Amino acid sequence: MAMSLKKVSEEILHLPEDQRLTLAHKILSSVEPAPDSKIEEAWDSEIRHRIRRYDQGKTKTIPASKVFEELDKRFSG
């Protein structure tokens, strides 16, 4: 039996929050494009590069509190 989008939406809203989140994840995952191995390899290479620079002390780090403070300033006005 096919349910209308309105009916499905109404039913979903009665689910507990954790189940709604699980369902949302499943729905979003169903429309994500398939992984591209070239993109995955490029990200892996970039991650290794960044870790190597961090380990060598060549990367300037910023505390998360400072990052969020700057974001708050940027987007609050």
C-alpha positions in Angstrom: 0.0 0.0 0.0 1.4 3.3 -1.1 1.3 6.1 1.6 1.2 9.8 0.7 4.2 11.9 1.7 1.9 13.8 4.1 0.8 10.6 5.8 4.4 9.3 6.1 5.6 12.6 7.4 2.9 12.6 10.1 3.7 9.1 11.1 7.4 9.8 11.3 6.9 12.8 13.6 5.5 10.4 16.2 8.7 8.3 16.4 11.2 8.9 19.2 14.0 11.3 18.3 16.7 8.6 18.0 14.6 6.7 15.5 13.9 9.8 13.4 17.6 10.5 13.3 18.3 7.0 12.2 15.6 7.2 9.5 17.0 10.6 8.3 20.5 9.1 8.0 19.1 6.2 6.0 17.2 8.5 3.7 20.2 10.8 3.1 22.5 7.8 2.6 20.2 6.4 0.0 20.8 9.5 -2.3 24.5 10.0 -1.7 26.6 9.4 -4.8 28.8 6.3 -4.8 32.3 6.8 -3.5 34.9 7.8 -6.1 38.2 5.9 -5.5 40.2 8.8 -7.0 38.7 11.3 -4.6 39.2 9.0 -1.6 42.8 8.5 -2.6 43.3 12.3 -2.9 41.8 12.9 0.5 43.9 10.1 2.1 47.0 11.7 0.6 46.0 15.2 1.8 45.3 13.8 5.3 48.7 12.1 5.5 50.4 15.3 4.3 48.6 17.4 6.9 49.5 14.9 9.7 53.1 14.9 8.6 53.3 18.7 8.6 51.7 18.8 12.1 54.1 16.2 13.4 57.0 18.2 12.0 55.7 21.3 13.7 55.1 23.1 10.4 51.4 23.7 11.1 50.0 26.5 13.2 47.2 25.2 15.4 44.3 27.2 16.7 42.4 26.2 19.8 38.8 25.3 19.0 37.5 27.9 21.5 39.3 30.6 19.4 37.8 29.2 16.2 34.3 29.3 17.6 34.8 32.8 19.0 35.9 34.0 15.6 32.9 32.3 13.9 30.5 33.9 16.5 32.0 37.3 15.7 31.8 36.8 12.0 28.2 35.6 11.9 26.6 37.5 14.8 26.4 40.8 13.1 
